[in-house]
Amino acid sequence: MITVLITVLPKQGWLAILWECRFPAPIFLNILGMNFIIHRIESIHRHMKLKYLILGFLLGVLSCVLIAEWIDTHPTPIHKKNNLRLYVDSFSNVDIIVSDADHEQPCPLEYTNVLSNTNLFTPQERKLIELIPLIYGNITTNSGPQGTMRLSLRKKYTLFAMWPVWIARFQFTNSDMEDEVVFNQYGRPGTHRVRNKAGDGYDVNALRMESGSQYGGSAPAFQLFQYKHGVLDGLYVEIHGDYCMRWMYFSNGLAVDQWLVWSPYGDKLSIWVKFKKPYDYWKYSRTGIAS
């Protein structure tokens, strides 16, 4: 007989899913070193007091009640061709002009998605965008962005991930900015968290820093999210070469102005939303800028 044992390890604080095989001589478990773990978990269950079982049951009931209440107070999102998902009770705060990739609309000239468009980018913002590939285009776990020195390097295992990631911290020598970089198992940098001590800075999600972008010629592609005092404040964009593919702007954690997503060819809009007032994007939207 084969049963699946699911239990919570109180000290470790994570969910263990182990297979308890009642075949004669479970050789493969001994090879994996899991036989001892299974017997240890069985021992925990045998000696677990009744009050803990009751407590676990009550916590489960409470969780169900809280989830049901949350669902009741948060209406189902509106789905429109999987492009735009906004909660119904926020529709009074927005003007939805385009929400469907199958019914794109021509992009007005004032919103042409090039970095030189001053309706979308200030000169300072454009300069930052143009510098990012130069700063972060060629880094390793040992050698960080130009003008930095490495402070630390550590390995981190994430839940349900098969391979660990490496996290390196680099200090800019000409400012109090630090860059925390997450590298995948192949040593490829993925995300940068750049902040000063006040919480000002930006995140960079490196989609492709080297040449070979699918859009905008051979230029790199990345996402940029600006922060001030630890909350989103400024650009929230995706850049492909000299072109912007997704554009939002935040002020003190709330989305303002407009939300623009261009088609792969750049001359049409697949999402165009105008915010009537500062909009709590994280509360009312389930769309995601990278979707």
Secondary structure, 3 states (H helix, E strand, C coil): CEEEEEEEECCCCEEEEEEEECCCCCHHHHHHCCHHHHHHHHHHHHHCCHHHHHHHHHHHHHHHHHHHHHHHHCCCCEEECCCEEECHHHHHHEEEEECCHHHCEECCHHHCCECCCCCCCCHHHHHHHHHHHHHHCCCCCCCCCCCEEEEEEEEECCCCCCCCEEEEEEEECCCCCEEEEEECCCCCEEEEEEECCCCCEEEEEEEECCCCCCCCCCCCEEEEEEEECCEEEEEEEEEECCEEEEEEEEECCEEEEEEEEECCCCCEEEEEEEECCCECHHHHECCCCCC
